[in-house]
Amino acid sequence: MCLIGMKRVVISAKKEDRMASRVVTKLLGTVLMVAVLVVPLAMAYDEFDLRPWTNTPIYFQGWNYRPDIVEDNVRRYNEELGGHVQYSTIAGDYSAIMETKLVVGAPLDVLYGHAYDAIRYYRGGWILPAEELPNIEQIKADMYPTIIKALSYDGKLLGLPYFTSVIGCVAVNLKLLEKVGLTPQDFPKTWDELYNQLYEVRKRGLEHPYLPPWYVEQWGIPWAFIYETLNRGGRIVDENGEPLLTADGPAGDTLRAWKRIWNDGLVPHEVLGYKEADFLEAWESGQYLYTPTMLYNLKRHNDPYYSAIAGYCSVIPYAGQPWGMLDIAAYLMTAHPRTEGAKHDVMAFTSWYGYKDHHGEFFVANRWLENSMLFSGYRPVMESPLAEAVMKKALARPEDYRAALELYEHVQYPAELFQQPWAAEFQSFLREILDEFLLKDLPVEQVIQAMRDEINRLNAMYK
């Protein structure tokens, strides 16, 4: 966590990298100032004691992603600051399991959550907003405004950034691209161009040129529908949660495109039964030309330990149509009754883990960036030489560095949908109805109406 003098680092002096630096500066769009709520306990960062004041254990839980790194980070906090943090990994339906734990008051102090989880938990009275952290002003000053907006509700920042990325950027197998007689100049610029190109690729000998991200997790087929609808210019709901989906609009266009490539046999039908791990292995086998993926997964896709196409996995650049949407997760604090000392301990650990350590460095965020190419919601992390070096090393082509930054700059976010307290439930519904749509060849109009009906039902239930 490297920001002692709070200076903004310019990425490079070369002309091309100066351009990339300007892209990073514009990263995530808006430059609007976000109002900071000043809490009575506000104090300078170096006055916030990150050491525990009590011997009360802190229970920290997260989903199953690199628990080895998390455990080692926690070990460092405990050893160097005398902490009492106990970390455990949750397997299964993470959002549902954590909500149950919160409802019953199970031992839990700090947890991962997506932005829509945070809003739902906050409305339930189960989490303590990050807005109450003593060093919140400095934290917000280092965050991108759009990340603040995505993680805020009712004027309060709910959690500290764990990671940000783009989900739905389209990876390219450069080996197969050359084999079927195409070049990067032939990259599609829109979803429709991509789907149309699949037919030509099949004529050139590749039976299944496309691996769709229709796996079972909520960030699989439900998110694929959401971000493709967004990329085509549509919205799922308005600011009040009222449905905007229509059969003759972007949502219907998405379904028609999916039905066509499914029925025409351009995609492997077994993908509907995949979990994300199966999906990643299938892509990294080298059998497919294109697949939507997480931007951070490009590092893994180019690692020979995992991938048969290491060094040959590129990405389709932005050329007018955004690809995918912003994925963001946060560290959240529970609102369990605590003594003032125990409350300080939870806040101190959360600040250390989700912001800067006791040396004033972005230790955890930098480690995620270096090990997994997880992007950060903090400017000093993303605008550092480390970020540039990590990305250039992980990507297949030199031009992919700028392409990744531009994808990030133009990324969309379904704020109106994810601000709804029923967002997670609607995603579960999407998974079921979209599977049925493909497997039973349901009419587009019927499926869109079912989505609208479900949104109306959820709105009525939460009024």
N, C-alpha and C positions, 0 to 999 in steps of 0.2 A: 504494500500500500504506500505508494511513493508520492507524497505530496507534502513536503515540509514547508516550502516557501510559497505554495499555492500559485506557482507560475504555470501558465498554459504552455505546453511544449509543442512547437511546430514540428511536424512530422519529418520534413526533409527540405533541403535547399534546392534540390533538382527541380526543373520545370515541371515534369510529370508529377512529382510528389508534392509540389506546391499546390497543384490542382487537386490532388487527393486530400491535402490538408484542408483546402477550402470545403471539400465535400464533407469531411469529418466535422468541420466547424458548423455546417448547416445540418449535421446529423439529426435525424428525427424531427426535422421541420421547424416548428414554431420557435419564435424568439420572444413570445409574450412573457411578461413578468408574472410570476405566480405569487399571490399574497402569502406572506408568512405569518402564522399566528404566533404571537409572542407569549410564551407561557410564563407564569410567575417565577419558575425556577430556572429561567434561561441564564446561561453562564458561558464563559469562554470554553472552547474545546479542551484546552490544557488544564482547566479546572475541574473537568469531569473525570472523576476517579473511576477507572475501568476495572479496578480490583473489586472482588466481592467484599461485602461488609459482614456477611453472616456465613454460617456453615450450611445453610439450607441448600439442598440439591436443586439443580436446574435441569429439567427434563426437556431435551431437544430432540425433535423427531422430523424425519424427512422421507421423501420417496427414494426408491432404489436407483440412485445414480452416483457412481463412484463413492461408495461409502468409505473406502479406504482414505480418500482425501479428506472427507469430512471428519472422520475419526482422528486423523493426524492433526487437523486444524484445532479440534477440541483439545487434543492432548497438549498442544502448544499453549493454549490459553490456560489450561489447568496447571501445567508445570511452571510457567513463567509468571503467572499472576495469582496462583493459589486458588484456582477456581474449583467448583464442584459440579461441573457440567457432565451430564450423562446423555450420550447420543444413542439413538436406535433408529433402524431403518424400518419403514412400513411397506409391506408387500400387499398387493391386491388393489382394490378400488380406493385409491388414496383419499380422494375428496370425501367419499361417503364414510370411510373409516374415521377420518379426522373429525368430521362433523359429529359423529356419534360420540367420540371422545370428549368433544367440547360440550355437548349437550349433557352428558352424565357427569361432567366435572372430573374426568380422569386426570391423573398426574401428567401435566403437560404445560410447559412454559413458553417454548419457542418452537415454531414449526414453519415448514415451507407452505406456500400457497400461491395459486395463480391470482391475478387481479380480481377476477369474478368471485373466487373463493373468499378473498379478503372482504369484499363488499358484503357478501352474504353473512360471513361471520360477524362483521361489525354490526350489521342490522340486528343480528341475534343477540348482541351484547356479549359476545364471547371473546373478543380481542381488544387489547389496549392499543389505540392508534399510536403509530410512531411519532405523531405530532407532539406527544407528551415527552419525548426524549429531551433532556436538558440541552443537548447540542444540535437541536433540530435546524436552527438557522444555518449553521455551517454545513450540515448535511444537504439541505436543499440547495445551497449555493453551489455545490459541486455536482448536482444532478441535472440531467437534461429536462427542460420544461415538459416535454411530452411524456416522459417517464413519471414525473410528478403527477401530471394529469391522469395518467392511466392508473396510478396507484392511490388516487385520492377519491374520497367520497364525503359529501356534506362539508366540503372545505377543509378536510383533514387528510394528511398523508397517513395511510393505514399501515404501510410496511416499508422496509428497506430493500433495495434491489438485490436480488440473488443473481439473476442473469436476464439478459434480453437477447433476442435473436430474430431472425426472419424464418418462419415456417412456410414452406410452399415455394421457395425458390427452386428452379428446375435444374437438377444436376444432369450433366452430359457425360457419357462414356466416349471419350475421344478415340479410343481404339475402334469401337464399332462405327463411330461417325465416319472415320476414314474408310473402313471396310465397306460401307454401303455407298461410298462415293460422294459424301457430303463434306463440307468444310464449315468452320465457324461463321462464315458469311451466309450460310444457309440456316442459321439458328432462327427458329420462329420468334415472332415479336408479340404474339397474343396466344391465348388459349386455343382459339379456333384455328390459327395457323399451325399450332403444335399438333392438334388432333388431325387436321387434314394431311399433314406431312407423314403421319404414321402409315397411311395407306400406300404412299409412294415407297416408304422404307420397306414395307412388307413385300412389295413387288420385287425389291432388290434382295430378298432372301431372308429377312429377319421376321419370323412368325409373330413374336410378341415384342414389338419395339418399345413398349411403354409399361412401366410398373407404377400403377396408380397407388397413392397413399391411403388406401381404403382399409387399413388394419383396424383392429377392434377398439383401441384406446380412444379416449375422447378427442385427442389431438390427431387421430387418424381420419376416418371418413367424415365425422361431424365437422371438423375444422376444415377439411378439404372443400366441403360444400360452402362453408361460410366464406373462406377467403377467395374462392373462385367467383362467387357471387359478387363480392366486393370488387375484385379486380375487373369484372365486367361492367362496373359502374352501378351496382345495386346496393341495397341495404336490406337487412333482415327486419329490423324494427326502427321506429322513430324514437325521439328522445323520451317519449312517454311509454315506450314499450309496445306501441300498437303495430301490428304486422304490416309490412310493406311488400311482402313477397307476392309476385303475380306469375301466372303461367306464361304470359307473353313478354315477361321482362327478363333481367339477367339471371334470376333464380331458375326460371323455366329453361332458359338457354343452357345453363349449366347442366341441368338434368337431361335435356335432349342430347347434348354432346356426350355425356356419360353413357346413356342408353345406346347410342350409336356404336361407340367403340367396344362396349361390352357385348352387344348382340353380334357385332361383326368379328368377334374373336381376336381383337387386337391386344387384349390384356389377359393375363393369367387369372382365371376365375377363383383359384385358391386363395387369392389375396384377401378375400373377405374373411377368411379364417385366421389370417396372420395376426400375431402380436407384433409390436414394434420391432422386437429383436429379430423375428423371422423376416420382417420386411427389410431390415438393414442387411441381413445376411444374403437375402435374395438379390438386392441391388449390387452388393459387393462381390457377388459371384461373377459379374461381368456379362450376364446374359442379355441385359436390357440397354437400350440407347438413352432413354430419358426417364427421370423420376423426380417428382417434387420431394424435397427434403428440408431438413433444418440447415440453416447456413452454417452452424457450428459443426454439423456432421461432415462437412467437406474435409475437415482435418482428418477425421477417422477414415473417410472414403479414400484418402490419399496416403494412408498408413499401410505398408505391406503386411503388418501383423494381422490386420482385419480384411484387407481388400485385395482382390485379384486385379483391380484396375488402379492400384496405387500409382500416383504420378500422372494419371490420365483421366481424372474426374474433374471436369470443369463445371461452369455454371452459365446458364443463359443470362446475358446482361439485360438491364433495363433499357427499353427502347420505346418508351411512351406508355406502355401498360405496366402497372405494378405487378409484381409476382408475389403471391403469398400475403402474409400478414405478420404483424408484430407479435411475438411470443414473449411474455414477461412473467417472471415469478419473483416472489418476495419472501423475506423473513418476517414473520408475524409474531407478536407477543400475546399470550392469552391474558384475559382479564380476571383471572381467579383472585379471590381475596388474599392479600398478602400483607405482611408487616412492611413498614417503610424500608427497612433494611433489605428484605427479600425483593421488594419491588426494584430497589436500586440495583440489586445483583442481576436481575433479569434484563433491565435496561442496559447495564454496563456490558454484559456479554453480547446482547443484540447489537449494540453500537460497535463493539470490537469486531464482531463477526460480519456484520452487514455494512460497516463503514470503514473506519480506520483503527488500526491496532494501537498498542501503547507506545509505539515509536512514531505514530503519526503517518503510517504507511497503509496503503490499500492492500494489505497482505492477502486476504481471502479472495478479493476480486481479481487481483493480479495472478493469483495462483490458478483460478478457474480459467482465466484468459490463456495462460501459458500452457496448461495441461489439456484443456478441452476446447479452446477457442470460444469460450462462452463470453459474449459481449457483456459490457457493463452499462449500468444506467448512470455512471459517473463520468463526467468529462475528462478529469485528469487521468483516468485509466485508458479511455478510448483514444485520447489525443496524445498518447505517449509513444516514444520509440519502441517500447516493448510490444504494443499493439500492432504496429506496422511490421515488426520483425516476425511475430508469431504468425500473422496472416500470410505474409509472403512465403514463409517456410511451408505453411500447410497447404497452399493452393497449387494447382497444377501448372498454371501459366502466369507469367508476370502481369498480364493484363487483367487477371482475375481479381487482383487486389482492388483496383479501382471499381471493377464490376461489383464486388461485394459491398463496397462502401456506397455505391449508388443504389443498389438494391435496398440497403438499409435506410438511405436518405429518403427514398420514395415509398417506404413501406406503409401499408394501411393498418388501421386498427378498428375493430368493430365496437367502438366505445358504447354506442347506444344499447347494443345487445349485452355486452359484458357488464354493464352497470345495473342490469336487472337482477333482482334477488333470485330469480328462477333460472338464471343462465345455465347452471350446471345440469339442472333437470331437463332443460330443452335440448342440451347436447346429447343426453342419454336417449331422448326421444328420436333425435336425428339419426343416431346410430341404428336404431331399430327400423325406422321407416325407410332409410336409404338402402339398407340391406334388402328389405322387402321389395323396394322399387326395382332393384336389379335382378334379384332372384325370381320374382314373380312377374316381371315385366309389367309393372303397374303403369297406368297412364300418368303423364306428367301433371295434368290438371288435378287428378285425384290426390297426388302426393303434395302438391303445393297447397291445396285446400286443407289437407290433414295438418300441415305445418301451421297454417293460419289458425285453424281450430285449436291446436295445442297451445299456441301463444295466447289466444283469447281465454282458454281454460286456466292457464297459469296466472294471467293477469287477474282474473276473477278470484282465484284462490288466495292471492297475496294482497288483495285490497283490504 
